[in-house]
Structure formats: C-alpha cells, structure tokens
C-alpha cells in the first residue's frame, strides 16, 4: 500500500494496542487488589471504633487510656477526631464524627458516619470495624433502658423507594460479622439494628421498623455497614439502650435523661468486646 495508507493502518494498530493495554491494566489492577485482600491478616490486630457523639465516646476513651491524634490522619476537611492506643494485642482507634460545622453540635446521622467510616477503612485499614453508640429499644422485643445489644444485621427504615429493585436497595440489609463466641462471652442481647436519620418515630417509620424485625433503632450503623461492605471489612455494632421507642415517654426526654448512663454502659461493654477480639482470628469470633 502507498505510504499514506501504511500510516493510517499504523495509527489504527497503535490505537488498538493502546486500548488493549488499558484493558490489561484494569484487569491487572483488579487482580492485584484481590491478592492484597487475600493477604489481609486473618487475626485482629487493628480495630476502628466509630462513635457519633463525643458524650458517648468520652468514658470509653478514658477507660481505654487512648490518646488524641493532634494531627488528623484523615485527608481533607473531615471533622472526625481520632483517639488511639493499645488494647491487648491490638491497636485501637476510636473515631468520633466530630463537630458539625456551623451548628455547634455533634455530627450525627448516616452521612457523617459513612464519611468517617470510609476514611477509617481507607487510612487506618482495620481488620475489624466496630460501631458503638446509644440507641432506642423496643418493649415488644424485650428491650429495656440499659440493655446492650450486639447486632445481627443492619437495615434502613427511612429510605422508602417504591420502585422494584430500588425498594430492596432502600432497606439495604447487611449482615453483621458472625461472632457466636463473642456473643456467648459477652452475654449481650442479639437483634437487628435499624437506621434512620430522625430521632422521632412517625407511624410510617414504625411500620418499616416492624418489617425490619428491628430490636434497635439508631442513626448511624447502616451507613457504616454500606462502607464496610465496600471495603470487605468485617463489621459489628454494640448499642446501649437509652429510650424505649414503643414506650410512653417522649423519646428526646428519655434519651437525654439516660445518655450518661448509656455512655457508662458502653464504657464497660466495648472494652469487653475489644479485649476478647484482640489477636483472635476473625473466624474464631
């Protein structure tokens, strides 16, 4: 063929070669990522504990003797605060969501929790992710103020998307890491943790909570579960009950009345969990 045609064929071949190389790079990148995941240590050496409110976390941080990282390990303007130290054979990072900029309160809800969890998984690379916090319980499910629950699964009760496929996504059901030995060791109650972004509980949420078979109602765990699933990180949640959703007291009054006591319960409950899991294989939990 004439020189011009040869150049045209060469350009076409180069474009095809570049496309093939790009595809190969994607495949190799995926294989490398899978290999790294397989090489993750099977025993629990690093634990990240996500806690929404400073008042919930303070007694726990004091009990564990953790030190604040003055320079945040997280990228960007995320307000999360990290406290780190050793518990048994494990390094433990307690991460609070931090203050809500411009509002003067703690950053509560699924969005701040998911942001903190993402940075914790990306930066701290925990072998186990834990969400500790206060929550509402249900008299109908045998719950009482002061009870501590170890989650069996996570669901959303306020993501109502009445479109086939999206309805299931809205609930977003995710199992907690299987931990029968930890459950037996602690004696904590078992139940589904259901998440929503409101403290109150209108009838439409009550119906969804019942459909979720929820024993615990709170505002963060399902958002964290979504991130844990993305990273393939085992995830559990420890929840202390501050108020009874189907009781006769206003939720906000009961929550504020019992917040301190529930935080003290977490001060006892979470170290029991951490001391048990430290150094153990995930499969042995």
N, C-alpha and C positions, 0 to 999 in steps of 0.2 A: 504493500500500500504506500501511497505518497506520504512524505514527512508529516503533513498536517493531520492525516488520518492516524498515523502512528502516535502523534502527540495526544490526539483525542482518546485513543484506546488506552494510552498510558495513564492519562488523568482518571479515566473510568476505573482502571485497575487500582490506582492509588486510593481512590475514594472507597472502593470495596474493601481494600486492605485495612484502611483506617476504621471502617465500620466494624470489620471483624475483630480488629484489635480492641476496640471499645467494648464489644460484647464479651470478649475474652477477659478483659479487665474486670467487668461486672461479675462474671462467674467466679474468677479467682478471688475477688474481694469477698464474695459470699462464702466461698469455701474456707477462707482464712478466718472469717468471723465465726463460722460454725466450729472450726477447730479450736479457736480461743475459748468458746463457750464450753466445749468438751473438756478443756484443760482447767476450767474453774475448780478451785479446791472443793473437795467434797465435804470437808468439815467446816464448821462455822468459826471463822477467825475474825471476821469483821461484821458488825451489826449496826445498821442505821435505824434509829427510832424517830419516827415523825410524830410531833406533838403540835397541835394547833395553837394552844394558848399558853402564855408564859405562866399563868397561875396554875395550870395543870402540870407543867414541867418542873417548876422550881423545887418542890420537895423531892422529886426523883433525882434531879441534878445534884442536889445537896447530899442525898443518901449515897449516891454512887461516887461522889467526890470528883465530878467531872470539871474540866477547866474550859472556859470560853476561848474559842479561837478568835483572837482580836482582829485578825485579817481573814475575812471570809474565804473559804476555799472555793466558793461558787462564783461562776462567771456572771457578769452583767450586774444590773441593779437589784437583783432579788434581795428582799429584806430579811431572808431567813438567817437565823443565828445558830451556830454550831458549837456544842459543848462536847469535849472528847476526853477519853480516858480508858483505862483497862478494867475489865471485869473478868476475873478468872483468866482463862487463856485467850480471851477475845478483846479486840479493840472495839469500843462502843462509841458511837456518835449520836447524841441526842440533838435533833434538829427541830427548832421551833419555827413556825412560819414567819414570825417577826411582825412588826407593826404595819398596819395598813396606812400607806402614805396619805396624809391629808385628813385622816379620820380620828387618829388618836386611840385606836383600839387594836386588838389582835387581828391578824389576817385569818379569818375562819372561812370554811366552805371548801368546796371541791377544787376551785381554781387555784388558790394558794397552796393547797395540799398537793395537788398534782405537780405544780411548778417546783415545790421543794423536793418532792419525791424524785422528779426527773433529774434534778441537779445532784441529789444524793446518789442515785444509781450511776449517773454518768461520771461523777467526780470521786466519790468515796468507794465505789464498787463493792457494796456489801454482799456478803454471802447470804444474809437474811435481812429482810426488811420488816420492821415492826411499826404498827400504828398504835399508839397508846393515847387514851383520852377518856373524857366523860361522855355520857350518853343517856338517852331515855330508855326505860324498860317497860314491860307490859305485865300488868297484874294477871291478865288472862293467860300469859305464858309462864306464870310462876315467878316473875321478877319482883324485886324489892330494892328500895334505895340501899346502896352499899354493896350490892352484888357485883361480882367481877365476872365478865364473860370472855371466853376465848373463842373467836369467830370460827364458824364452819364454812361460811360463804359470804359473798358481798353482792349486794344488788342496789339499784337505784329505785326510789319510789316517786320521784317527781319529774322524770323525763318521759312525758307522755307523748308518743309519736304514733298516731293511729294509722300507720301505713305498713302493710305486710313487709316483714324483714326488719324495718326500722323499729317496730314495736319491741322486738326481741333485743335489738341493739340498745334501745332506750333503757330497758331493765338492766342490761349489761352484766348478767350474772357471771361471777368468777369464784372459783373455789379457793378457800384458804389452803395454805400448805398443810398437808396431812401431818398431824403431830399427836398421835394417840398416846404416846408415852409421856409427852409434856402435859397433855390434858389430865392423865391419871396422876402425875406428880403434883400438879398444882391444885387439882380439885375444883378448878374454875368451871362455871356453867358453860354449856355449849349452845350456840344458836346462830342464826343468820343475822348479819349486820346489814341494815338497810340505810341508805344515804340519801339525804335531800338537803337543799340549801336554805331551808326555813326552820326556825325554832318551833313555830306553831304547827298544828296538825289539823288542817281542814278535812272535811269528810272525804274529799277525793284522794287525799294522801292516806287516810285511814284505810280506805278500800285497797289501795296499792300495797300498803304495809301488810295487810291481811293476805293478799295474793302472794306476796313475797315470803310469807310464813316467818316474818321478822320477829326476833326476840329483842333486838336492839335497834334504836333509831338514833342516828347521829348525822354529822355533816361533812365527813372527810373520806372515810375508808374506801368507798367505791372508786373515787377519783385516784387514790393511791394504787388500788388494785389494777386499774387500767394501765398505769405506768409500769407496775411490777410485771404485768403480762408482756408488755413491750420488750422489757429487758430480760425476761426469763428468770427473774429473781424471786425466790420463794418469799411469800408474804403471809404474815399473821397479824392479828389485831387483838389488843387487850383493852376492854372497855369497862369502866366503873360507872354504875348507875347513879344518876343524880336526881331523876324525876320519873314519875310513872305516867306514861302517855295516856293510858286509859283510866287514870285516877281522877280524883275530884278536886285537886289543887291546880291553880294556874301554873302552866309549865315554867314561865320565866321566874316566878316567885320561888318555886320549888328548886329550880336549877341554881339560882343564886344562893339559896339557903344551904344547899348541900354541896356546893362546888368545893369548898375547903376540905370537907370530909372525904369526898371522892378523890381529890388530889392526894390525900394521905393514903387512901386505899391503893392508888397507883404506886405510891412510894414503896409499898410493901409488895405489891403484885408483880411489877415489872422486873425488879431485881431477881425475884424468884425465877422468872422466865429466863432472864439473861444468864444467870448462874447455871441454870440447867442446860441451856443450848450451847454455851461456850465450849468450843473444842469438839463438840459431837458432830457426827455425820448427819447431814440433812435427813437421810433415810432412817436414822435412828431416833428421830424426834417423835 
